[in-house]
Amino acid sequence: MAKEIHHRKPVTLFGDHSLRNTLKLEHDVHMWWHQLVANLPAHEILREFNNYLNPVSFETYRPYQKNAWRQLFGGMSPHEIAHKVNELFLDPDYKMYFHRKKFILILKTERR
């Protein structure tokens, strides 16, 4: 299957083309991610992911968004979802965790 470049921090949000910020994803995986969150910044992705966990909120999403969620994360625990998001999708300056029944973000700091 064809692979595409995914910018973990979108170029539209001043992300760059560095190896740290890009990776190759299968076309379907890349498409499903953008159907879920478009090019939202990390803090807005966090809000959306917490909404996806809420069954009432989940029902308000469009069918293609529900399908994308199921394709990417169906059957996974919230901890597994956070791990996958960190590895493949999220702005590398952040790390997502699942804590006390909700997703949270931590801004990474690099020591120099």
Secondary structure, DSSP 8 states (H G I E B T S, - for coil): --EEEEESS-GGGT---STTTEEEEEHHHHHHHHHHHTT--HHHHHHHHHHHHSHHHHTTS-HHHHHHHHHHHTT--HHHHHHHHHHHTS-TTEEEEEETTEEEEEE-----
